[in-house]
Amino acid sequence: MNNLLPSPIVIENVIQSKMRGKITYQSTFSASIALNLTFVKPYDEPSGKGYQRPVDLKRCNDFAVYLSKGEDALFTPILFNAGSLWEFTSYDKHRPQFGRLICKGKASLMDGQHRLGGIKRYMQETNSEINVPFLAFHCLDEDEEIKLFDTINTKARGIGSSLSKFLRRDSDELSWIATELLVRQESPFYNIGSIIGKRNKGRHITLQNIYRTLHLLIKDPAIIGFSKEEKLNMSINYYNALKEAFPNQWLDYNGYRITHIVCLDALSIAGSKILTMCTSQNKKQFDYTGIKKAISKFKHIDWSTQGPLKYIKGMNGSKSLSIDLIDLILS
């Protein structure tokens, strides 16, 4: 992405300082400049280095309403990563940390997406300009930027556990496997899962749900020793076998409970037993045909929402159902 500006933008009255060895800039600029001088890295950016959620219009509108209160509407600085595209020049040698910024390119918006969205809405409705306080890092690399975003939003006001798992996919094996189950087309969760944790019609399973149910599936010591790619392959095969055994039930969330979290967790607990049974003692081979044989024993289960599974809830319900499933496997 080319973030260079056609002509530089100048910001006056800037304070330069350091935070943990990183150069930062603090000041205010007009809302018009703020909107023209920034860009967002969405979580699904092709580079794999994106992290921002889609904008929630209600939050933007709520902030615009808040701004209409006038002088009482205070707000915290917007946070940017200038990516070394902003250059600082002091006004004189007696005040070396006070001067102007020459902005040759756009800065990555790290924190304040909904505030800027609300400011834009407020400007459109009132035809007025406001000053926006900001704090900008001179240059963070992409991993530092993601880590800081994750820290700010998980420690302060929460970005949601699903998006947090997505951001940690390169450092946490289970997060990687869970993410792959949602983004790979051959996965049965491809069209019914949400990476950012926001459920909507057709996407009723979140990345956090997958993360938890995967932990139940591959936690057995017999499975832990396999590589993450092998664990992913086992997981895809297991859940695909379930989808193939119950194709209509898998896709009908309202009519059947098989993809409801309480049942998925039960199936994952039972699946752990199946995967262990399919593992050779030397862990060099895995019997994938054994998965389908075991799941065939579930064929008479009534998964309908009005059936015998109607009232099971929570982890206790999952554990209770898993006992019945394991009994079927061993029968």
N, C-alpha and C positions, 0 to 999 in steps of 0.2 A: 504494500500500500504506500502510495506517494503522499506524504504528509507535509511537503514543502508548500509554503504560501507563495502566491504570485508576487507579492511585495511584502517586506517586513512590517510587523506591527510593533509599535513602541509602547511600553508601559512605564510610567513614571513613578517616582517615590517608592522605590522598592528597597526592602531590607534584605540583605544577603546574610545568611548565617549557616551554621553547621548543626546537623543532628546525627549523632553517632558516626561522625566522619563523612556524612553525606551533605553536599551543598544544597541548601534550600533557599527559596525566594518567597517573601511574604509581601503582599500589598492588596490593592483592590483594583478592579477594572470595571468598565461598563458592562452591562449584561449583553449588549450587542457584540462586544469584543469576545466575551466569554463564550458565546454561542458559535462565533466564527473561528475561534482559536483552539477548539477542542474536538476530539473524536472519541468514540467508544469502541472497545474491543469486545464483541459479543462472544458468548461462551462457545458458539458453534463455528467460530472463525476457522477457515481451512488450515491455517498455520498450526492450529492446535494450541496456540498461546493466548486464546481469548478467555474471558472469565466473567463478563458482565451479563446479568439477567436481562430479559426483555423488559422494557419500561412498563410499569403499571400505571396506566392513565389515571386511575382513581387517586393514586398517591400524588401524582403531579397536580391534578385538579385541587386536591385538598391543600397542597402547599400554595397554590395560586390564591385560594381563598384566604389562607393565613396571611399572605403578603398584603392583602387588601386592608388589613388592620392598621396599616401605616407605620408610624415610628415604633410601635410596640412589636412589630414583626421582625425580631432579631433571628439570625441564623448563623450557623458555624461555617468556617471557610471550606470552600471546595478544594479537593485534593487532586493534584495532577502529577504526571511524570513528563517532564519536558523533553526527555530523550536526547539531551545535549543540543537541542535545536534553539535554545534560548541563551543569549549571551548577556552577561551583566557588565556594566561599565559604571564605575563610581563617579559622583559629581566632582569630588576633589580629594586630594590625598589626606586631608584632615579627617574625612569621614569615609574611609574606604569601603564600608559596608552599607552605604546608602547611595542609591543611584538609579539607573534606568535599565530596563531589559529590552534587548532587540530580539524580537521573536521571528525567526526565519521559517518556522514550521509549527504545525499543530501539536498540542500536548495531549497525551492519553489521559482521559478522565478516569480516575481511580475511585473516587468516592464523592457522591453528590449528583448522581444521574437524575434522581427524581426532583431534587431541588432546582437543577437547571431546567428540567422539563416544566416545573411549576412557574419558574421565572419567565420562561418563554410564553407560557399561556397568559400570565399576568400582563406582560408587555403587549401582547396582541389585543387583550380586552381593554386595557387602559390607555394604550398608545403613549406609554411613559417609559422612562429609562431609570434603572436603579444601579447602584454600585454593588459589585459582588466581591466579597473577600476571598482570597485564595492562599493556599500554601502549595508550592510546586517544588518537587525534587529536580535538581539539575539533570540527573541521569540515573535511572535505575535500569538494570537489565530486566528482561522479560520475566525471568523466574523470581527475581526480587519483587517485582511489581505484583505478581500473582500472590506471592507469599504474604506481602503486606496487606493486600486486599482481603485475603482469607482471614488474617489475624484481626483486622479492623472489624470485619463483619461477623465473625464467630464470637469474638470476645465482647464486642460492644452491643450489637443489636441483631445479630443473627442473619446470615444469608440463607439459612436452611441447611439441614444436614445433607440433602441430596447434592446440591451444588458443591458443598464442601468436599464430599466424597469424589466428585468429578475433578475438582482441582488437585486432589491428592493422588490421582490415578497413576502418576509416574513414580511415586515414592511408596505407595501402599498396594500390595499385590491384590488384595480382595477388592479394593476400589477399582483397580484396572479391570479385573474380571467382570465386576458388576457393570462397569461402563461398556465394555465390549458386548455384553449381553443385550444392551439397549441400542447399540449403534450398528451391529452387524445384521445384515439382511437375512442371513440364514438362522438367526435366533428367533424363537417364538415370541420374544418380548419386543421385537423391533418396532411394531406398530402400536403397542399398547402401553409403552413405558414413557416416563417423563424424566429427563436428566435434571431439570431445574427444580423438581419437586412440586410443580404446580399441576394438579389433576384437572383434566377437562374431558369432554366427551370422547370416549375411545382410548384415552390414555389415563388409566386409573391406577397404574403401578409406578411408584417413584423409584429413583435410583437407591434411596435409603432402604426401601422395602426389599429390593433385590439384594442389596448388601447384606442385610440381616438374614434373609432366607438362604443366601449362599453360605454364610457362616455355618448354618445348621447342616448344609449339604456336604461340605468338604472339611469339616472339623476333625473327622476321625483320623487318628495317627496313621492309619494305612494309606490315607490319601494325601496327607500333608507333605510327604516326601516327593511328590510329583512336581514338575515345573508348572509355572502359572499357565503356560500355553496348553499343557495337558489337562490341567484342572478346568480350563475354559472349555476345552473340547468335550470333557466328560459332562460338564454342566449343560452345554448346548445339546448334546445327545440325550441327556436325561429329560430335560424339559421339552425337547422336540418329540420325544417318545410319548410323553403325556399328551401333547397337543395332537399327535397323530391318533392316539387311542380315543381321544375325546374332542374331535375337531369342532363340532358345533358348540359344545359346552365351553371350550377354551375362548371362543370369540364372543360369547353371549354373557357379558358381565351381569346384566340385570336378571337374566333367567337362571343362571347357574353360579355356583360358589367356587368352582375349581380354581379360578384365578383371584379369589378374594384372599387377602393376606393370611387369614387364619388357616385356610386350607392349603395355601402354598407353603406355609411354614410346616404344616403337618406332612405334606408330601416331601419336603426337603429333609425332614428328620428321618422319614422312612427311606428317602433316596440315599441318605448316608449309609444306611444298612445295605442297600442294593449295590452301591459303588464299592463298598468294602468286599462284598461277596464276589464282585467281578474282578477284583484285584488279585494278581498272582502273588505268591509268597515272596518272590524275588523282585517284585514291583517293576519288572521289565515288560510285562504284557498286561493288557487290559481287555477284558471280554465285553465288547460293546453289544454283542448280540444278547448277552445276559440281561441287559437293561430292559429290552422289549419283552423278554420272557417274563421277567418279574412284574412289569407293569400290566401285562395281560391279565394278571390275577385281580386287577382292580376293576375289570370290565363291568361288573354288576353293581358298582357303587352308584347311588343316586345323588348327583351333585346339584340337583335343582334347588333353587332358593326357598321353595316351599316344602322340600323334602325333609328327611331325618336330620340333615346337617343344618337346618334352619337356625337353631339356637346356639350353636357353638360360638364361643367368643374368646378372644385373648390367647395368650400363650398356654394357659391351662387347657383350653379347648383344643389347641393345636397338638399338645402332647397327648391328650386323650385320644384324638383321632389317629395320631401316628401309631399308637399301640395297636389299634385295630388294623391299620395298614400293614404293619410289620407281621402281625399274626397271619394275614393273607399271604404275605411273601413267603413265610416259612411253612405254610400249610402244604 
